[in-house]
Amino acid sequence: MDQRDTIRKEVLENLKEGEKDGSIQEMEYRMIRNVFSFRDKDAKEVMTHRKNIVALNCNDILEEVAAFASRAKYSRFPVYEEEIDNILGIIHIRDIMKLYLNPEMRGKKLGEIRDAFMPVCFIPETRKISRLFMQMKAKQIHLCVVIDEYGQTAGLVAMEDIIEEIMGNIRDEYDEEEEMIRKNEDGSYEVNGLCGLTELSDVLGIVFQDEDEDNEYETLNGFLIVKLERIPAEDELCSVSYEGYLFEIKEVDNNIIQKVKITKTELVTESKE
C-alpha cells in the first residue's frame, strides 16, 4: 500500500466516524467515498452488458422503429448490421420522430437513412472512467460503445452511468423504481443480484472480504459466482453460507443471478426444528 492509498484509507475511516456520529450525512459520506474509488474504475465496471443493450437493426422499418422508440426509456439507440458486433452508428429518438413526420420516410429501412446516424465512439474495456468522463464532456459525447480485446462489442457506457458512480442512482421520469433490498416479515431479505455489496454490507452488518486479490466484485451476483466458482444454471437451486447467513439463489437469467433470498442461519435452523 503506497502513501496515497494510506491517506485515502485514513480519510475514509474518519469520514465513516463522522457519518456515525452525525457530523456528516450518509449521502455526503457515500459521495466522497465514491469520488475516491472513481479514479480506479474502468469502463467494464460501469457499462451496460451487451446482453442488455437495446439496439436497432439497420433493416428495421422507420415506422416500426418510431413505435418502439416511443415506448422505450432511452433517447439514443445503437444501430447495427447483422449482429451487435457491427455497430454502424447511434440514432437519437428526436431524429427518429423528425423523420417519421415525413410520410415518405416511414417505409424506409434505417440503413437507408444513415445521414441521421451519429458517429460511434469506440473505447476499450480498460479505459478509466475518470479519463472517459473528460473525453465525453469535451467532445459532447453521450454514449460510447465498449470493445473487448477481440474487437467485439462488450457493452455501452452512457454519461449518466459515469455520473451515477459519484452521485448514486439517478432516476428520471421513465425509470421504474427497483427495490434492491426488501425485508420480509420473517426477518429474511429478498435481494436483487445486482445490489452493491457496500449497501448490502450496511444492512446485514457483515464485511464481504475478498480472500483472493484476483477476484474483484462489487455486486451480490459477482460475490456469489466467485463463491460458487461457476455461474448457476437458470433452473438450478443452490445456496452459499457466509458469515452467519444463508444466500439462496432464486432466479438466474442471462447468466446473471437476479434474485437471492438471504436468511440468518439461526432463523433457518429454528424453522427446521
Number of C-alpha atoms within 10 A of each C-alpha: 5 6 8 8 11 10 11 14 13 11 15 16 12 12 21 19 14 15 17 13 10 10 11 14 14 14 12 13 17 18 15 16 17 16 14 15 12 17 12 10 16 19 26 21 15 18 20 19 15 17 11 10 15 16 16 21 19 22 15 15 18 23 20 13 19 20 13 11 19 13 9 13 13 13 13 20 19 25 27 20 15 11 11 21 16 14 22 19 20 23 23 17 18 13 14 24 18 12 19 20 11 9 9 9 17 19 13 16 18 25 19 13 14 15 11 16 19 16 14 17 14 15 17 18 22 15 14 17 26 16 11 18 16 11 12 17 11 9 8 10 16 14 20 23 27 25 20 15 10 7 12 15 22 23 23 25 22 18 17 13 20 21 15 15 18 17 17 14 11 11 10 9 7 10 10 9 9 7 10 16 18 12 13 11 7 8 10 17 20 19 22 21 25 16 19 17 20 15 13 18 12 10 12 15 10 15 12 16 8 12 7 8 7 7 10 11 17 14 17 24 24 21 20 22 17 16 12 13 9 9 15 19 15 15 10 11 12 12 17 14 14 13 12 12 19 20 22 18 23 19 19 20 12 10 13 17 23 18 21 23 22 22 21 18 15 11 14 13 9 8 7 6 5
